[in-house]
Amino acid sequence: MNTTSLDSEPVKLEQSATETARGFVTGEEAEIKTGHGSDEEKSGAHPSRKGNRRFRVALAVAGVAAVAALTYAYENFVAHYESTDDAFIEGDATPIAPQVAGQVVQLLVNDNQEVKQGEVLVRIDAREYQAKADQTRANLEAAKGRLEQANAQYAVDQAKVEQEKANVIAAEAESKYAEADSKRYQAVGDIAVSRSQQDLADTQAKSTAAQVDAARSKEFAAEAQAKLDQANMGTAAAEIEGDEAADRQAELDLSYTEVTAPIAGFITHRTVDNGAYVQAGQNLLAVMPRQVWIVANFKETQLKHMRPGQPVEVRVDAYPQVKFQGHVDSIQAGTGARFSLLPPENATGNYVKVVERVPVKIVLDGVPGAACVLGAGMSVEPKVRVN
């Protein structure tokens, strides 16, 4: 067997195929450049080659379109969003407790009922508190009467003070006159007046002097009484202030027998019924407001581009057909584990690094309507746009 001819035959076939391909390319280029060709080629004598070329062009266009579509999807739906299913609705559930003790005589709300701010929820028996209010009001009126009496007494005693001052002046004048007479009688001696007249003048001078001292004592007593009246007026005024405070407290306790809603919302966690005896500070029910927010526990690796104010799309498990809009309000300065009841102590034992979660507060941009009631603890899935 001639092995040399067998080995060289593939080489010749390859060279022949190469030359044929070169001739085809050259002829095709010539046809393109000159615009001339055989009638058979002009009429589409090689449909397989044209079909392959069109297929390659279509395939290239489809590839470019697919790359563009994937890029658009990644940029708009994956790269610029962070989401988590570890998120729940939170709200300020306000507990309602009475400020006075008593028996519930009227329960005006039912479970899950919507109430307005200031609406009466529970009425407590007010008879005892009404009696206390009446008593304190009577004490206040009595104190006001004592103050008026003290004012009147002070006016009377003040007039007495002025009268006693006038008596002192009159007594001093008489005393001076009697003393002058006594001195004149002494000056003339026994020649002009008798000894008995001199003694009488001396006696009158001493008597009027004693009357001056008595008048002054009465004046001092009247002034002291006036000061006492002033003190009584102050005491009566203080009693009025105390009685007014007691009256206000009694009226306040009376008003506390009507337990009202401090905010608008829905009645939840009701534990009171008609006829029950309640104590001050005992939780009767709670009011959940419509204004709620979301606490989403994102992984710490998701917070690189997250900032307050970024828009959020929220889906609630209870209402999958509704999309709620919101925004990032704030990011907690610490992980959830750090503020737990028993925070982990990483400085002891073997340490295994795990991805921590950080609570992020998300606020809804609008309060949902009556058809969508959002309650605390409901599961949600927020999606934050972080571009």
Residue, then its C-alpha position, 0 to 999 in steps of 0.5 A: m500500500n502506498t502510504t505516501s499517496l494516502d497521506s498527501e491526498p487530504v492535503k490536496l483536498e484541503q488546498s483545493a477547498t481553500e482555493t475554491a473558498r478564495g475564489f468564491v470570496t474574490g468572485e463575490e467581492a468582484e460582483i459586489k464591486t462591479g455589480h455584474g454577475s451571471d443571470e443565475e447568481k442574480s436570480g438567487a442561485h445560492p439561497s443557502r449562503k444568503g440564508n446563513r448570512r441572514f440567520r447570523v445577522a438575526l442572531a447578532v441582533a437578538g444577542v444585542a437585544a438580549v444583552a440590552a434587556l438584561t442590562y436594563a432589568y439589572e439596572n432598574f430592578v436589581a442593582h438599585y433596589e434592596s429588599t427584605d421579608d424581615a419587616f413588620i408594621e409598627g404603631d403607637a398603641t395607646p393604652i387607656a386607663p382610668q384616673v379614678a376608681g369606680q364601677v363601670v356603668q356604661l361601655l360605649v365602644n366595641d372591639n375594633q371600632e373606630v373612634k375619634q379623638g375626645e370621644v367618650l369610651v367608658r363611664i364610671d359611676a360619678r355619684e361619689y365624686q359629685a358629692k365630693a365636688d358639692q362639699t368642696r364647693a360649699n367649703l369654698e363658699a364658707a371660706k369666702g364668707r369668712l373673708e368678707q367678715a374679716n374684711a368688715q371687722y377690719a374696717v370697723d376696727q380701723a375706725k376705732v383706731e381713728q377714734e382712739k387717736a382723736n380721744v388721745i388728742a382731746a385728752e392731751a389738750e385737757s391735760k395741757y390746760a389743767e397743767a397750765d391752770s395748776k402752774r398759774y395757781q402755784a405762781v400766785g400762791d395763797i394771796a389770790v387763791s385759796r389752798s383748796q383751789q390750788d389742790l383742785a388744780d393739781t388734781q385736775a392736772k394729774s387726772t387729765a394726764a392719766q386720761v391721756d395715758a388711758a387714751r393712748s392705751k386704747e389707741f394701741a389696743a385698737e391698732a393691735q385689733a386692726k392688725l389681728d383683723q389683717a391676719n384673719m383676712g390673710t388666713a381667710a384668703a389662704e383658706i379660700e385658695g385651699d378650698e379652690a384647689a380642693d374644688r378644682q381637684a374634685e371637679l377634675d376627679l368628677s370629669y375623670t369618670e368619663v374616660t375619653a380617647p386621647i387620639a383617633g384610631f381603632i379599639t384594640h385589646r379591650t379587657v373591660d365590661n359593663g359593671a366591672y370595678v376598675q382601679a386607677g391606672q388599670n388598663l381597660l383597652a388600647v387605641m391603635p391609630r391609623q398612622v403606622w410605620i414599618v420597621a424593616n430589618f435589613k442585613e448590614t451588607q444592604l445598607k451601603h447605599m441606603r439613606p433617609g429619604q429614599p423612596v420605598e415600595v411596600r407590599v403587605d401580605a394581607y393586601p398583595q394586590v395593593k402597592f403602598q408608597g413610602h420613604v426611608d425615615s431613619i436607620q437605627a444606630g445599632t443592630g437589633a441584637r445589640f439592644s435585645l434583652l440578652p445582647p451577645e458577648n462576642a469577647t468570650g468563647n468561640y466567635v463565629k461571624v454572622v451577618e447582623r440585621v439593622p432596623v430601618k424605619i420606613v414611613l408611609d407617604g399616605v394613610p390607607g383608606a378604610a378598605c386597608v386596615l394596617g395593624a401592628g405586627m403585620s408582615v410586609e416586604p419593602k423594596v428600597r430604591v438606593n440609587 
